[in-house]
Amino acid sequence: MKQQRFIRLPEVKRLTGLSRSTIYSLVGNGTFPRQLSIGGGRAIGWLESEIQGWIGERIAQRRQSDASGPARE
């Protein structure tokens, strides 16, 4: 089993290229993985595997739309 790893917001932003406000907006819309409490207090993080999965879904959607797009001459 692959080891799970928590990542914090700066790394999520770096991996996705999204801003903090966009990440939280997508979380609110249910279209981005939700953050988890990682210990006491206010510390939060995301599972790296969920962020990588979200990125993979975006890539697959693009490839699918490229494949179904108009034929090129």
C-alpha positions in Angstrom: 0.0 0.0 0.0 1.3 3.4 -0.9 2.1 5.7 2.0 -0.4 8.6 2.4 1.0 12.0 2.9 -0.6 15.3 4.0 0.3 18.4 2.1 -0.3 22.0 3.2 -1.9 24.8 1.2 1.4 26.2 -0.3 2.1 22.8 -1.8 -1.5 22.4 -3.1 -1.2 25.8 -4.7 2.2 24.9 -6.3 0.9 21.5 -7.6 -2.3 22.9 -9.1 -1.3 26.4 -10.1 -4.5 27.6 -8.4 -4.9 30.5 -6.0 -6.0 30.1 -2.4 -9.4 31.7 -3.1 -10.0 29.4 -6.1 -9.1 26.3 -4.1 -11.5 27.2 -1.4 -14.2 28.1 -3.9 -13.8 24.7 -5.7 -13.9 22.9 -2.3 -17.2 24.8 -1.5 -18.6 23.7 -4.9 -17.7 20.1 -4.2 -15.3 20.0 -7.3 -12.0 19.9 -5.4 -10.9 17.5 -2.6 -11.8 18.7 0.9 -9.1 19.6 3.4 -8.7 17.6 6.6 -7.8 18.5 10.2 -4.2 17.3 10.8 -3.8 17.4 14.6 -5.1 19.8 17.1 -5.8 23.4 16.6 -6.3 24.9 13.2 -3.8 22.9 11.2 -5.3 21.6 8.0 -4.0 19.7 5.0 -5.0 17.7 1.9 -4.1 14.1 1.0 -1.5 14.3 -1.7 -3.1 11.3 -3.4 -6.4 13.1 -3.7 -4.8 16.2 -5.1 -2.9 14.1 -7.6 -6.1 12.3 -8.5 -7.8 15.7 -9.1 -5.0 16.7 -11.4 -5.2 13.4 -13.3 -9.0 14.0 -13.8 -8.3 17.4 -15.3 -5.8 15.9 -17.7 -8.2 13.1 -18.7 -11.0 15.6 -19.3 -8.8 17.6 -21.6 -7.6 14.6 -23.5 -11.2 13.5 -23.9 -12.4 16.9 -25.2 -9.3 17.1 -27.5 -10.2 13.6 -28.9 -13.9 14.5 -29.4 -13.2 18.0 -30.9 -13.5 18.9 -34.5 -11.4 17.1 -37.0 -8.3 18.9 -38.1 -7.2 19.1 -41.7 
